[in-house]
Amino acid sequence: MGRRWVFLIGLVGAVWLLGSGHGGQQPPVTAAQRCFCQVSGYLDDCTCDVNLKRPCPFWNDISQCGRRDCAVRPCQSDEVPDGIKSASYKYSEVANNLIEECEQAERLGAVDESLSEETQKAVLQWTKHDDSSDNFCEADDIQSPDAEYVDLLLNPERYTGYKGPDAWKIWNVIYEENCFKPQTIKRPLSPLASGQGKSEENTFYSWLEGLCVEKRAFYRLISGLHASINVHLSARYLLQETWLEKKWGHNITEFQQRFDGILTEGEGPRRLKNLYFLYLIELRALSKVVPFFERPDFQLFTGNKVHDAEKKMLLLEILHEIKSFPLHFDENSFFAGDKKEANKLKEDFRLHFRNISRIMDCVGCFKCRLWGKLQIQGLGTALKILFSEKLIANMPESGPSYEFHLTRQEIVSLFNAFGRISTSVKELENFRNLLQNIH
């Protein structure tokens, strides 16, 4: 099956999740059933360019992963197409062709528009604020000398050996400080908490069910992303290493430790359910942003006109296939209460997510940091789209779209993040088959 149709596997999985039930069945007996049998019923809430050298803004004691598999290979300058080297917002041929003309006009008809140093700083801050006011992630500055171009195909997401307290600390800060959770409520199976029992689990889920739908969805999105990343690492695990080669493949034991219903005391199937929830959210965002990519001004500009036209045609074909999916998530219940309270909650939602995007700079493994930043920004872009429905509807058919636009960074992260979650759903089917005869 071609890569561009991988998402259809996810559609089938999502339909199965939404439509299946297991009431009255006998207790599960196989490992596959223990991982997957509870992932059923209706979802209860359903009513690259990158700078890997940015310092961690929260703590200084980052232990850098010294393993070779943690390293990221950047692209050399001559390997990057000229169209991609342009500024992130200039992803059309017209915009790039106008650069030289504009620069010449500025030189010939220049007006002294110099500002004091203090005013320049103020204007820069205003611009940054305006550009980020609707964004859910803190994007890298691609003009920074530390920014590098990375070929994602040469740096696949897979197991790197980055684990233990350093990795747990990242997820612990995300869950404990950014998911609207009070410190008194303990997460089930938290590796940094001890002495947890059934009462703590019941307390946690009672607290979660008591949250408003938006905060509950926020937690489930983060849990789903965490689960998706763990599926990737289990599916591309280093199984064997010799002087001649490395063998990567499915590690069934690793998958069971993270998702088996018995080994995780019922937590694993919940994680998988949240993974499907994340999938449906990103799928819905792609269905809503179709008008942005349909505009004639939008091009996947790399400098090769033939390839650019072909890629846009394929992109629109996939987007229209996504739009035709009959069971899309309905986000209309989000932020639908009192307008003032809803706006405050939406801002809290956005700021919490931006904070998580900053935490990615604290990941000690560069390859893990690369994929973590990419997937967080992809999800953040999906949320930006979901909450910009009116702006998308009011876009002009041609010419600049000032109220709603996506940068090249956002576009790349949006589709790669969806590709990752689609791959997770596909890998779940692979693990289901591998576990079928294991008891």
N, C-alpha and C positions, 0 to 999 in steps of 0.2 A: 504493500500500500504506500502510495506517495506521501511525502512529508506534508504536503499542503492539505491532505485529507485526514491527517491524524486527529483533528478535532472531532471528526465524525464518530470516532471511537468514544470520545468523551460524551457526545450527545447520547449515544446508546447507553452508556453507563449512567448518565443523569436520568434518563427515562426509566431505566431499571430501578434506580434509587427511589424515584418519586412514585413509581407505580407498584412496587412489590411489597409483599407483607408475609410474615411467617407465623401468624397466629395459629396456635394449636399444634405446631410441629413438635416433634420429639427433640430433646436436648441435642445440641450439635455434638458430633463425634469426630469429625476430621479437623485438621489444622486449618484448612481453608474455611470451613464453617465457623470456626472460632474467631477468625479474623473478619469474616465478611457477613456472617448471618445477621448481625444486628444492624447492618447498614441498610435499613429498609424503612418503609413508611414515608410519610410526607415530611419535608423540611419544615420545622416548626416556625421558621421566620419567613417563609415564602409567601404571606398574605400580601555602535557603541563606542561612544568615547567616554573615558572615565578617568578619574583621578584616584588612584589607589594609595596615594601618599598623604592624603589629608589626615591630620592628627586627630586622635580620639578626643572629643570635647568634654568627656565625663570623667576619665581617670587616666593615669599615666603608666600604670603597671601592666602594659600589654606584653604578653609573651608571644613573640613572633614565631610562627611555625617554621621550623628549619627543614622540613621534609621537601624533597624535590617536587612532589605532587602538589605542594601548596603554591608553587611559583606560577607566575603568569608571564606568558611570552607576548610582549607588545609588538605591534607592526612597525616595520621600518618606514620611514617617510615615503620612499619610492614605491611602497606596496599599497599606499592609500590612494584611491581614485581622487582626481582633483575636485569633482563635485562633492564628495564627502568631506573634503578638507574645509569647505566653506562654513561660515558661521551657522549655528544650529537652526536659526530661524529661516535661513536662505536655502530651502530645499527645492526650489524651482529653478529652471534654467533662466527664466526671465530675470529673476532677482539677481542671479550671479552675473549675467551679462550687463546689468545696469551698474554694477559696482564701479567699473573702470570709468564709464561715462560720468557718473556722479562725482567721482573724485576729480576728474578733469574740470568739470563745471565749477566745482568748489574752488579750485585753484585760480581759475580765470576771473570769476566774479565774487571773490572772497570778500566778506564783510567781517570786520573785527568784532567777533562775538565773544571775546575773552571774558572769563569770569574770575572772580577772586578765588583763591584756593579754598576758602571756607565755603563759598557758594557751590563750587564744584563738588565738594564732599557731600553737601546737603542734597544736591540734585541726584548724585549717585545713589544715595540712600533712598530717595523718593522712588527712583526707577526700580531699585531692587524690591522695594515694598510693593509697588504696583505689579511687578512681574510675578511676585510670589503670593499675592493676596488670594488667589483662587487655586493655588497648587497645594497638593497634599504631601509633597516631598521637597526636600532641600537638595536641589540638583547641583552637580559639580559645575564649576566654572571651566568651560572647555577652552577658554583663552589662557588659563593658567599654564605656566611653563611645566608644571608637573603632570598635566593632562596627557594621556597617551591613547592612541587608537589600538583596539584589541580585536583580533579576529576570534569570535566566539567559537568557531568550528575547531580552532587549534587549541582552545582552552576549555574543553568540555566540563560540565559539572559532574563530578563523581567523587567517590570517597577519597579523602586526602590524608586521613589519620589525625585530623584536627578534631579533638574531642576532650572530654574530661572537664575539670573545673573552669578552664578558660572559655570553652564553648558554652558550658552551662550558665556561666555568668551573663553572657550576652542575652540568652533567652530569658533568664530570670529577671533581668532589668526590664526587658520588654514587657513581660507579663505582669510583674509586680508594680511597676511604676507608670505604665502607659495603657493599661487595659481597664482603667476605672475601678481597680480592685483595691479595697482596703487591706492594710497589712495584717489585720486580724483574721482574714479569710485565707486559708491555705489551699494551694492547688493540689489536686490529687497527683501522687507520684512525682512530686517536685524533687529533683536530685539534691537540692540544697536545703531541704527540710527533712527532719527525721521524726520518727515516732508517729507517722500518720496512720490513721485507721479509717474504718468505714464511717465513723461519725464526722470526720473532717471532710470526707468526700460528699456526704449528704449535705453538710453545711455549705460547701462550695456550690453545689448545683442548686440548692435552695436559693442561695444568694444570686446566682446567675439568672435563674428563672424570674427573680424579682426585679431585674433590671428592665429598663425601657428597651424597646425593640432595637433601637440604634446602638446602644452600648452592648447589647447581647450580640448583635451582628458584628461589631468591632472585634470582640473577643473571638468569635468563631472564624473571622477572616484570618486573624493572626494564627490561631490554632491550625486552620486549614493550610496556610502557607508553611508552617512548621512541619506538618504532616507530609506535604508535597515534597519538601526538601529531603525529608527522611526517606521517602520512597525513592527519590533519585539516587541517594547515596547507597541504598540497599540494592538497587538494580544495577549500578555500575560500581561494584565493590572490587577491590584488588584481591583476587582469589589466589593468584600465584605470581611470583616474581623470580626470574632467573637472570643470568647474565645476558641472555639473548633477547628476552621479551618479558612483557607483563601481560597477564591474563585478567581481563575485567569481565564481570558477569554478575548474575543474580546471587545474592547471599540470603538464602532462605532463613537461616538462623537469625541474622540481623533483622530481617523483616518481622519475624515472629516476636522478637524481643520488644519491638516498638508497637506492634499492632495486634498480637494475639490476644483474644478476649480473656483468656485465663491468666497468661503471663503478665498482662497489664491490668488485671483486676477490673476488666470491663472498660478501661479507658481507651484502648486501641480502636475499637469500632467507632467510638465517638469521634476520634481524631479523623478517621476516614470519612465520616459523615460531614465533618467540617470542611474536608478537602473538596467534596462535591459542592458544598455551599459556595466555596471560593470559586470553583469552576463556573458555576451558574452566574455569579456576580460579574466575572470578567467576560463571559459570553454575552451577557446583557449589555455591557458597556460597548462591546464591538458592534452590536446590532444598532445601537443608538448613534454611533459616530459615523455611520455610512455616508451621510450627506457631506461631511467634511472632506472625505476622500473622493467623492464623486465630482467635486468641483473641478472644472477644467484647469484652473490655475495650479492645482496640486499635481506635482510630478515626483516620482521617486528618482530624483536627479543624481546621476553618478557621472554624467558626461557622455554616456553611450545612449543615443536616442532610441535605437531599436530595442535594446535591453530594457530601457526605462518604460517604454510603451507596453512591452510584453509583461513586465512585472506589475504595472498598474492594472492591466487587464486581469491578471491572475488574482491580484489582491481584491479587486471588486467582485470577482467571481466567488471567492471564499466568503467575503463579507455578506453577499446576498444569500449565500447558502446558510450562513449563521442567522441572518435576519428571518429566514423562513422557519426556523426552529419553533415549534408550537408551544413549548412549555417554558418560556422565558420567565426569569425572576421579575417580580413586580416590586419596584422600589418606591412606589407611591406612598406607602405607609411610613417611609422615613421622613422625619422632620415635618410631620403633618399637623402638629398640634398648634398651640398658641404661637403666633408668628415670632414674638420677641423671644420666647423660650426656645423655639425651634432654631432660630438664628444663633442663639448662644450655644446650644448643643452642637450645631453644625460646626461652629468655630472651634469648640473643644475637641470635637471629632477630628478636625483637620490638624490642629496643633499637636494632638497626641500622635497622629500618624507621621507628621513632620519630624517629631522627636525620634520616632523609631528609625526613620531614614538616616538620622544623624548617628544613631547607635551603630549602624553598619560600619562606620569608620573605626570602630573599636574591635572589629573582628581581626584576630591575629593571623589568619591564613589568607593570603592575598587572593587565591582562587575562590575561596569561600566568600570573601568580601566582595569580589567582582560579581558573583552570581546573586549574593544577598542584596547588594545595592540595585542590581538590575531588576530583580523580581519585586522588591519593595517599591521601586519607582514605577514599575509596570502596574502594580496594584493601585498605587497612588494616582496614576494617570487614569485608570479605569474609574476610580471614585470621582475624579474631577469631571469626567465625561457624564457620569450618572447624575451629577448635581448641576449640570450645565444644559439641561434639556432645552430651556427657552432660548439660551444663547445660540445653541446649534440650530434651532428652528429659524432664528432670525438672521442667519448668515446670508450675506449677499451671494448671488449665484456666481458672480465673478468679481475680481478685484480683491484687495486685502480684507481679511476678516479680523477686525481689531478686537471685538469683544470675546471671541473664542478662537484660539489657535493652539496648535500643538507644536512644540519644538521637535527638531530631529531626535534629540535625546528621548523625549517622551514617546515618539512613534516607535523607535527601536525597542525601548523597554516594554511598551504595551504589547507588541506582538511577540517578543521573546518570552515575556512572562506568561502569556497565554500558551505559547508553545511548550513551556515547561509544565504548566498544570495539565495540559492535554496529554503530554508524555506520561505524567503521573497516573492519569486515569487509564491510559493504555497499559502501563506497567502493572496496575492492579489486576488486570485480566491475566497477564503473564504469571503473576504470583499465585493467583487463584488456581491456575492449571498446575503449577508446580507443587502446590500444597494439597492437591486433591486427594492423593493417596497417603498422606502423612497423618498419623493419629497422635 
